C-alpha cells in the first residue's frame, strides 16, 4: 500500500501549494488520485510528478478527447509543440514548424438539405438525416420511392432492377440476426454495415428506418462524424507494392480513413456515392404514402424532391503530426536517428453525458469477470447482467459527475507525455547522445494509423537514416486488475525481435540494468485468443515504420476495462509504474543512440 499512501500525501502537499494559486479541491479516488490536479513546474529528471502534471493537462476534459480532425486534437498538438519550444527541441515538421499537416477534411451535409414528397417536407434530424460519404451524393430529386425489405434478408428483398434509380426504404436487420444494422454499402465513417455485393448499388438513395432508436445526440453524429477523414491522393499512405488493407489499425483497417468513406462495397457503380439516409418510421410512412408497418417489399410510394448539400471543410490544423529533433553529438552518427513514437489523438466525445463513476465501477467489475486463471475470457451476457454496482460509498465521497469526454489518458496520453518527459530529460543532458533523436507524435492512429502512414511516406528526415523506432501506446496501467499477469513489474513488448536481433537484445539488456527490471511479456508477438487482443503487432503506429524495414519495438501495459471509455482518465493511471517504464525507455533509446553500430536487420 506504500505507493498509494505516499502518492496521496504527496498530492495533498502539492494541493497545499496549488490551493494558493488554483483553489481546486477534489476528493481522492481508490488510487489516492484526484479527478483534477493543478500543474506544477516540470524538471529534467523523469518523475511521477512531471508525468502527472503533463497527463492531467493533456487528457483534461478541455481537450475534448483529441479526436482526429476535430478542434480538441489541435489543442493537444498545440500543447505538445509549445512544450517542445519551451524545452528548446528543434522543430522538424513542415517549413521550420513542429507540425506536419495532412489533407484532412470534415464532411457533413448543410441544414439546407431537403427531402419532401407530395408537398410534405421532412424535418432534418427529427425525421431524417444523412451520412456523408467521400463526395456529394447522387441527386435524388424526382426519384420514386419503393419499399425494399429488410437489411440482410435477401430472401424477401426487392431485385436490383426494381431498385435502380429509386429511393429504397429498408428496415434495419433485427438485432442478433446477423444482418448487420445500418445501410448496405456502408458509406461514411469506417465502412459500417455493407453487404459484400450490394444489390441496391443502382438505387439513388437508401433510406434505413432506424432513427427512432437514436436520441438527438447520436442522430447528429451521423452527419457530423466524431473524427475527420484524410483526403489523401492514391498512394499517399502506402507504397505501391503493399496493400494498405494489410495493416489493421485500432481505428479500423488503414483504408478506414481513406477508403471506408467510399461506400466500400463491390459492384458500386463509379461516380458520386449513393445517398445514405436514416429515417424514422413516421417519415417512412410519409415517403411510402402508407404505414411502413406491414408494408410489403415492392410497395411503391411517392416521388421525392430535395437535395443534400454536401460541405467539405479542410481542417489540416485539426490533424497534424508533431515532429521534433534533438541533435546528436557525434559529427557522423548525428545524421542518423532513433525515432520515438506516440499518438496524440483519441476518439473524441459523446453527445450524451452519463454518470462517470457508475461506468468506471461497471467496467472494473466487467474486467474482474474476464480475468480468470491468468487468462482473459469474454464475459457472458449472464455474467454481465449479474454485475451490481453499489454507488453509496462513492456518493459519500463525491456527487454524481456527468461525463461525455473520452479522455484517452492511457490511450495514448501516456505515450505522448512520456515522449515529452524523455525530451526534457535529454535536453537536460550536457552531452547529448551520439545519434539524433526523432520525436514523432503520429496523429490519426485511431482512424487507421493515418499519421504514421503519412509520416513514413513523407518523412522529414531521410527514411533510411532512422535506425530504429520505439513506439509507446498505453503504458499507464498494467495493474493486476487491468490485465492477467499485470503488476508493478509488468511490461509488454511487441515486435522487438522481428526485424533485428540486435534491437531485441538491447531491449533485454537495458531492462536488466533497471533498478527493478520488468517482467517483459512477449506473448503478443504471437496470436493470442484473448478478447480484444487480436493482431496487436498491426494495431499501432510502429507497423508503418516496420513496413519500411525499420526495426521497431512496441511497448504497452495492455488493454483494460477503461480502454476507449469515458473512464480512461488521468486519475486512474498507475504513475509509479508509468514513471519507471518511461525511465527504462529513456535508457533504451539513449543506449541505441550511443551505439556505434545501428541494429542490424535480419538477412533473409
Ligand atoms: Zn492508442
Boltz pocket constraint, residues with backbone or C-beta under 6 A from the ligand:
constraints:
  - pocket:
      binder: B
      contacts: [[A, 250], [A, 343], [A, 345], [A, 411], [A, 412], [A, 445], [A, 473], [A, 474]]
      max_distance: 6.0
